[in-house]
Amino acid sequence: MSWACKLTACAEEDLTALPRVIKKRVARVMVQMAADPFQGDVKALHGVEWKGVFRRRIGDYRILFTADRATETVIIHQISLRSGKTYR
């Protein structure tokens, strides 16, 4: 089973702003997510506004994504440094 990973425009901007070392880690994690998006440190977010959204931890960074099981597509919405503004 292979999933397709897609980035939103916001996530692409986030990715280009990251340091090179973190970009490599994110790329490696995206390859892992194509095999199984729920492996690793993945948690579902709570709250009405976060229904269906998951976060994947990469050190101090977080990837916020949704997964469509019917089409086997992972949509990455945000890649950011963990802070008080990450989940807003």
LUMFILUM-411828 format. One record per residue: residue number from 0; residue in one letter; chain; y, x, z of N, C-alpha, C in turn. Coordinates in Angstrom, 1 decimal. Layout:
<rs>
> pos  code  unit  n_y  n_x  n_z  ca_y  ca_x  ca_z  c_y  c_x  c_z
> NUM  A  A  Y  X  Z  Y  X  Z  Y  X  Z
...
</rs>
This chain:
<rs>
> pos  code  unit  n_y  n_x  n_z  ca_y  ca_x  ca_z  c_y  c_x  c_z
> 0  M  A  -1.2  0.8  0.0  0.0  0.0  0.0  1.2  0.9  0.0
> 1  S  A  2.1  0.7  -0.9  3.3  1.5  -1.0  4.5  0.5  -1.1
> 2  W  A  5.5  0.8  -0.2  6.7  0.1  -0.1  7.8  0.7  -0.9
> 3  A  A  8.8  0.0  -1.4  9.9  0.5  -2.1  11.1  0.6  -1.1
> 4  C  A  11.8  1.7  -1.0  12.9  1.9  -0.1  14.2  1.8  -0.9
> 5  K  A  15.1  0.9  -0.5  16.4  0.7  -1.2  17.5  0.9  -0.2
> 6  L  A  18.6  1.5  -0.6  19.8  1.7  0.2  20.9  0.7  -0.2
> 7  T  A  21.5  0.1  0.7  22.7  -0.7  0.4  23.9  0.3  0.1
> 8  A  A  25.0  -0.2  -0.4  26.1  0.6  -0.7  26.7  1.3  0.5
> 9  C  A  26.7  0.5  1.6  27.1  1.1  2.9  26.2  2.2  3.4
> 10  A  A  24.9  2.0  3.2  23.9  3.1  3.6  24.1  4.3  2.8
> 11  E  A  24.4  4.1  1.5  24.6  5.3  0.6  25.8  6.1  1.0
> 12  E  A  26.9  5.4  1.4  28.1  6.1  1.9  27.7  6.8  3.2
> 13  D  A  27.0  6.2  4.1  26.6  6.8  5.4  25.8  8.1  5.1
> 14  L  A  24.8  8.0  4.1  24.0  9.1  3.8  24.8  10.3  3.2
> 15  T  A  25.8  10.1  2.4  26.6  11.1  1.8  27.4  11.8  2.9
> 16  A  A  27.8  11.1  3.9  28.6  11.7  5.0  27.9  12.5  6.0
> 17  L  A  26.5  12.4  6.0  25.7  13.1  7.0  25.7  14.6  6.7
> 18  P  A  25.4  15.4  7.7  25.2  16.8  7.5  23.9  17.1  6.7
> 19  R  A  23.8  18.2  6.0  22.7  18.4  5.1  21.4  18.4  5.8
> 20  V  A  21.3  19.0  7.0  20.1  19.0  7.8  19.6  17.6  8.1
> 21  I  A  20.5  16.7  8.4  20.1  15.3  8.7  19.7  14.6  7.5
> 22  K  A  20.4  14.9  6.3  20.0  14.3  5.1  18.5  14.5  4.7
> 23  K  A  18.1  15.8  5.0  16.7  16.2  4.7  15.8  15.4  5.6
> 24  R  A  16.1  15.2  6.9  15.3  14.5  7.8  15.2  13.0  7.4
> 25  V  A  16.3  12.4  7.0  16.4  11.0  6.5  15.5  10.9  5.3
> 26  A  A  15.6  11.8  4.3  14.8  11.8  3.1  13.3  11.8  3.5
> 27  R  A  12.9  12.7  4.4  11.5  12.7  4.9  11.1  11.4  5.5
> 28  V  A  11.9  10.8  6.3  11.6  9.6  7.0  11.5  8.4  5.9
> 29  M  A  12.3  8.5  4.9  12.2  7.4  3.9  10.9  7.5  3.1
> 30  V  A  10.4  8.7  2.9  9.1  8.9  2.3  8.0  8.3  3.2
> 31  Q  A  8.1  8.5  4.5  7.2  7.9  5.5  7.3  6.4  5.5
> 32  M  A  8.5  5.9  5.4  8.7  4.5  5.4  8.1  3.8  4.1
> 33  A  A  8.1  4.6  3.0  7.5  4.0  1.8  6.0  3.8  2.0
> 34  A  A  5.3  4.6  2.9  3.9  4.4  3.1  3.7  3.3  4.2
> 35  D  A  4.5  3.3  5.2  4.4  2.3  6.3  5.8  2.3  7.0
> 36  P  A  6.6  1.3  6.8  7.9  1.2  7.4  7.9  1.1  8.9
> 37  F  A  6.8  0.7  9.5  6.7  0.4  10.9  6.1  1.6  11.7
> 38  Q  A  5.8  2.7  11.1  5.3  3.8  11.8  6.4  4.6  12.5
> 39  G  A  6.1  5.3  13.5  7.2  6.1  14.2  7.9  5.3  15.2
> 40  D  A  9.1  5.7  15.6  9.8  5.1  16.6  10.7  3.9  16.0
> 41  V  A  10.0  2.8  15.8  10.6  1.6  15.2  10.6  0.5  16.2
> 42  K  A  11.8  -0.2  16.4  11.9  -1.3  17.3  12.6  -2.4  16.6
> 43  A  A  12.3  -3.7  16.9  13.0  -4.8  16.4  14.3  -5.0  17.3
> 44  L  A  15.4  -5.3  16.7  16.6  -5.5  17.4  16.6  -7.0  17.9
> 45  H  A  17.3  -7.2  19.0  17.3  -8.5  19.7  18.7  -9.2  19.4
> 46  G  A  18.7  -10.5  19.5  19.9  -11.2  19.3  19.9  -12.0  18.0
> 47  V  A  20.7  -13.0  18.0  20.7  -13.9  16.8  21.2  -13.2  15.6
> 48  E  A  22.2  -12.4  15.7  22.8  -11.6  14.6  21.9  -10.5  14.1
> 49  W  A  20.9  -10.1  14.8  20.0  -9.1  14.4  18.6  -9.5  14.1
> 50  K  A  18.4  -10.8  13.8  17.1  -11.4  13.5  16.6  -10.7  12.2
> 51  G  A  15.4  -10.2  12.3  14.7  -9.5  11.2  15.2  -8.1  10.9
> 52  V  A  16.0  -7.5  11.8  16.5  -6.2  11.6  15.8  -5.2  12.5
> 53  F  A  15.4  -4.1  12.0  14.7  -3.1  12.8  15.5  -1.8  12.8
> 54  R  A  15.2  -1.0  13.8  15.8  0.3  13.8  14.8  1.4  13.9
> 55  R  A  15.0  2.5  13.2  14.1  3.6  13.2  14.9  4.8  13.8
> 56  R  A  14.4  5.4  14.8  15.1  6.5  15.5  14.8  7.8  14.8
> 57  I  A  15.8  8.6  14.5  15.6  10.0  14.0  16.5  10.9  14.9
> 58  G  A  16.0  11.3  16.0  16.8  12.1  16.9  17.9  11.3  17.4
> 59  D  A  19.2  11.8  17.2  20.4  11.0  17.7  20.8  10.0  16.7
> 60  Y  A  20.2  9.9  15.5  20.6  9.0  14.4  19.7  7.8  14.4
> 61  R  A  20.2  6.7  13.8  19.4  5.5  13.7  19.5  5.0  12.3
> 62  I  A  18.4  4.5  11.8  18.4  3.8  10.5  18.2  2.3  10.8
> 63  L  A  19.1  1.5  10.4  18.9  0.0  10.5  18.4  -0.5  9.2
> 64  F  A  17.3  -1.3  9.3  16.7  -1.8  8.0  16.0  -3.1  8.2
> 65  T  A  15.8  -3.8  7.1  15.0  -5.0  7.1  13.8  -4.7  6.2
> 66  A  A  12.7  -5.5  6.4  11.5  -5.3  5.6  11.1  -6.6  5.1
> 67  D  A  10.9  -6.7  3.8  10.3  -7.9  3.1  8.9  -7.7  2.8
> 68  R  A  8.0  -8.3  3.6  6.6  -8.1  3.4  6.0  -8.7  2.1
> 69  A  A  6.6  -9.7  1.6  6.2  -10.4  0.4  6.3  -9.4  -0.8
> 70  T  A  7.5  -8.8  -0.9  7.7  -7.9  -2.0  7.5  -6.4  -1.7
> 71  E  A  7.2  -6.1  -0.4  7.0  -4.8  0.1  8.2  -3.9  -0.2
> 72  T  A  9.3  -4.4  0.2  10.6  -3.7  0.0  11.3  -3.5  1.4
> 73  V  A  11.7  -2.2  1.6  12.5  -1.9  2.8  13.9  -1.7  2.3
> 74  I  A  14.9  -2.4  2.9  16.3  -2.3  2.6  17.0  -1.7  3.8
> 75  I  A  17.5  -0.5  3.6  18.2  0.3  4.6  19.7  -0.1  4.5
> 76  H  A  20.2  -0.7  5.7  21.5  -1.2  5.7  22.5  -0.2  6.3
> 77  Q  A  22.1  0.7  7.2  23.0  1.6  7.9  22.3  2.8  8.4
> 78  I  A  22.9  4.0  8.3  22.4  5.2  8.9  23.6  5.8  9.7
> 79  S  A  23.4  5.9  11.0  24.5  6.4  11.8  24.1  7.1  13.0
> 80  L  A  25.0  7.8  13.6  24.8  8.5  14.8  24.8  7.4  15.9
> 81  R  A  23.9  7.5  16.9  23.8  6.6  17.9  25.0  6.7  18.8
> 82  S  A  25.7  5.5  18.9  26.9  5.4  19.8  27.0  4.0  20.2
> 83  G  A  28.1  3.7  20.9  28.4  2.3  21.3  28.7  1.4  20.1
> 84  K  A  29.1  2.0  18.9  29.4  1.2  17.8  28.3  1.1  16.8
> 85  T  A  27.1  1.7  17.0  26.0  1.6  16.1  25.6  0.2  15.8
> 86  Y  A  25.4  -0.6  16.9  24.8  -1.9  16.7  25.9  -3.0  16.7
> 87  R  A  27.0  -2.7  16.1  28.1  -3.7  16.0  28.4  -4.0  14.5
</rs>
